[in-house]
Amino acid sequence: MNQRIQQLAEQARVLSDQFQEQWKAGPSTEEFFQEKFAQLIVAECAQVIFETPVEYTETDAMHRIRDRVKQHFGVEE
């Protein structure tokens, strides 16, 4: 597994563990982990798109693509 993906998985696991400690009811820890892990990956993809160097004339398209990816996956950040 790619090192960055491993870091995101670890981050999702920490969030999942914190969730479990805080809330005893609701989705299972594994469901929460999977959701957070997916959200972190999508957010990272959107950030990569946002940070990709583009010509001035392409900036609007880059913002629209980034926002569309986040919207498609329901990730707000």
CYANA upper distance limits for C-alpha pairs under 8 A (distance plus 0.5 A):
  1 MET  CA      5 ILE  CA      7.14
  1 MET  CA      6 GLN  CA      7.01
  2 ASN  CA      6 GLN  CA      6.82
  3 GLN  CA      7 GLN  CA      6.77
  4 ARG  CA      8 LEU  CA      6.74
  5 ILE  CA      9 ALA  CA      6.61
  5 ILE  CA     41 ILE  CA      8.12
  6 GLN  CA     10 GLU  CA      6.67
  7 GLN  CA     11 GLN  CA      6.66
  8 LEU  CA     12 ALA  CA      6.58
  8 LEU  CA     37 PHE  CA      7.05
  8 LEU  CA     40 LEU  CA      6.96
  8 LEU  CA     41 ILE  CA      7.64
  9 ALA  CA     13 ARG  CA      6.57
  9 ALA  CA     37 PHE  CA      6.35
 10 GLU  CA     14 VAL  CA      6.75
 11 GLN  CA     15 LEU  CA      6.82
 11 GLN  CA     37 PHE  CA      8.39
 12 ALA  CA     16 SER  CA      6.49
 12 ALA  CA     33 PHE  CA      6.11
 12 ALA  CA     34 GLN  CA      8.30
 12 ALA  CA     36 LYS  CA      5.97
 12 ALA  CA     37 PHE  CA      5.60
 12 ALA  CA     40 LEU  CA      8.07
 13 ARG  CA     17 ASP  CA      6.57
 13 ARG  CA     33 PHE  CA      6.36
 14 VAL  CA     18 GLN  CA      6.67
 15 LEU  CA     19 PHE  CA      6.56
 15 LEU  CA     33 PHE  CA      7.92
 15 LEU  CA     36 LYS  CA      8.17
 16 SER  CA     20 GLN  CA      6.70
 16 SER  CA     29 THR  CA      6.27
 16 SER  CA     30 GLU  CA      8.07
 16 SER  CA     32 PHE  CA      6.45
 16 SER  CA     33 PHE  CA      5.60
 16 SER  CA     36 LYS  CA      8.22
 17 ASP  CA     21 GLU  CA      6.79
 17 ASP  CA     29 THR  CA      7.63
 18 GLN  CA     22 GLN  CA      6.64
 19 PHE  CA     23 TRP  CA      6.31
 19 PHE  CA     29 THR  CA      7.93
 19 PHE  CA     32 PHE  CA      8.48
 20 GLN  CA     24 LYS  CA      6.50
 20 GLN  CA     29 THR  CA      6.57
 27 PRO  CA     31 GLU  CA      6.58
 27 PRO  CA     32 PHE  CA      6.76
 28 SER  CA     32 PHE  CA      6.69
 29 THR  CA     33 PHE  CA      6.49
 30 GLU  CA     34 GLN  CA      6.63
 31 GLU  CA     35 GLU  CA      6.70
 32 PHE  CA     36 LYS  CA      6.61
 33 PHE  CA     37 PHE  CA      6.41
 34 GLN  CA     38 ALA  CA      6.62
 35 GLU  CA     39 GLN  CA      6.67
 36 LYS  CA     40 LEU  CA      6.56
 37 PHE  CA     41 ILE  CA      6.79
 38 ALA  CA     42 VAL  CA      6.75
 39 GLN  CA     43 ALA  CA      6.53
 39 GLN  CA     73 PHE  CA      8.33
 39 GLN  CA     75 VAL  CA      6.57
 40 LEU  CA     44 GLU  CA      6.54
 41 ILE  CA     45 CYS  CA      6.72
 42 VAL  CA     46 ALA  CA      6.71
 42 VAL  CA     69 VAL  CA      8.10
 42 VAL  CA     70 LYS  CA      7.24
 42 VAL  CA     73 PHE  CA      7.70
 42 VAL  CA     75 VAL  CA      7.61
 43 ALA  CA     47 GLN  CA      6.66
 43 ALA  CA     70 LYS  CA      7.42
 43 ALA  CA     75 VAL  CA      7.28
 43 ALA  CA     77 GLU  CA      7.55
 44 GLU  CA     48 VAL  CA      6.71
 45 CYS  CA     49 ILE  CA      6.77
 46 ALA  CA     50 PHE  CA      6.63
 46 ALA  CA     66 ARG  CA      5.52
 46 ALA  CA     67 ASP  CA      7.98
 46 ALA  CA     69 VAL  CA      7.13
 46 ALA  CA     70 LYS  CA      7.04
 47 GLN  CA     51 GLU  CA      6.59
 47 GLN  CA     66 ARG  CA      8.11
 48 VAL  CA     52 THR  CA      6.60
 49 ILE  CA     62 MET  CA      7.32
 49 ILE  CA     65 ILE  CA      8.18
 49 ILE  CA     66 ARG  CA      6.41
 50 PHE  CA     62 MET  CA      7.03
 50 PHE  CA     63 HIS  CA      7.18
 50 PHE  CA     66 ARG  CA      6.77
 54 VAL  CA     58 GLU  CA      6.32
 54 VAL  CA     59 THR  CA      6.83
 54 VAL  CA     62 MET  CA      8.34
 55 GLU  CA     59 THR  CA      7.19
 58 GLU  CA     62 MET  CA      6.78
 59 THR  CA     63 HIS  CA      6.84
 60 ASP  CA     64 ARG  CA      6.75
 61 ALA  CA     65 ILE  CA      6.61
 62 MET  CA     66 ARG  CA      6.63
 63 HIS  CA     67 ASP  CA      6.57
 64 ARG  CA     68 ARG  CA      6.43
 65 ILE  CA     69 VAL  CA      6.68
 66 ARG  CA     70 LYS  CA      6.89
 67 ASP  CA     71 GLN  CA      6.49
 68 ARG  CA     72 HIS  CA      6.39
 69 VAL  CA     73 PHE  CA      6.96
 70 LYS  CA     74 GLY  CA      6.39
 70 LYS  CA     75 VAL  CA      5.46
 70 LYS  CA     76 GLU  CA      7.07
 71 GLN  CA     75 VAL  CA      6.71
 71 GLN  CA     76 GLU  CA      8.01
